[in-house]
Amino acid sequence: MSQKVALIFAMEAEARPLIDELGLEYDPTLGDPRLPFKHFRGSLDGRIELLLSLSGKDSRYQVDHIGTEPATLNAYVSLSKFQPDLCINAGTAGGFRSRGCAIGDVFMIDRPCKFHDHRIPIPGFDAYGIGSYPVFAPQEMATALGLKLGGVSTGNSLDYTDVCLEIIEKNEGHVKEMEAAAIAWVASLLKVPFLALKSVTDIVDGEHPTHEEFLRNLDAASRRIREKTLDVLRYLSARPHLLHRS
Ligand code: SAH
């Protein structure tokens, strides 16, 4: 197989429809047995070799390891061991109605990934805190597959403060979530192209409480992630030149 793609997800619920559809198999040998990450192997029709990695569950709290620290470490383990040609972070996100988001939209992030909760008002460190990590974002693919284009802003809280909102606005965040910029940082260090697909589960500037809306829409959003991730993989497998490393 000429292409290798690593798919990194935070929550098992987000990834389950895709794991089942592709028939990916759990591989307990890829990672470090001391770490909670779960790795699945397989392929897209024998044409793209795939690794799908989940952040895994916290043994004390029995919930998925969402957020930047597990995402960072999982990305390092997965990308350094598998050495893919592309890393895709797919998952759910809150979308801003003021930027045209609706529940069910799937975004391909087309501008550098940034943080909104790394506030360091010291010259030099301020820009470092926000960060700016590149994405691989073929526009013609987004058009062909009906993906919306926009920015993502990452932070470690499901909710937000007024200051978060100001920074997300400056970050051109159409969506906010809790992993993309962290994984993009690792991918940039390891020189692996990084693509982010984000399915909107909740409207941040809408009238419903985020956690209720998130839970109500999680299953539908995860099926949308399955569809759109498969579309992206098929699109790329038909155009191997797009993934040649520079
Ligand atoms: N409360 C949920 C926990 C997950 S919500 C539950 O009980 O199942 C947060 C996860 O979804 C994170 O991985 C994050 O990346 C994404 N997410 C979805 N909507 C979000 C939002 N509005 N803000 C931040 N992260 C969001």
Boltz pocket constraint, residues with backbone or C-beta under 6 A from the ligand:
constraints:
  - pocket:
      binder: B
      contacts: [[A, 10], [A, 11], [A, 66], [A, 67], [A, 91], [A, 92], [A, 93], [A, 94], [A, 95], [A, 155], [A, 157], [A, 158], [A, 159], [A, 176], [A, 177], [A, 178], [A, 179], [A, 201], [A, 202], [A, 204], [A, 210], [A, 211], [A, 214], [A, 215]]
      max_distance: 6.0
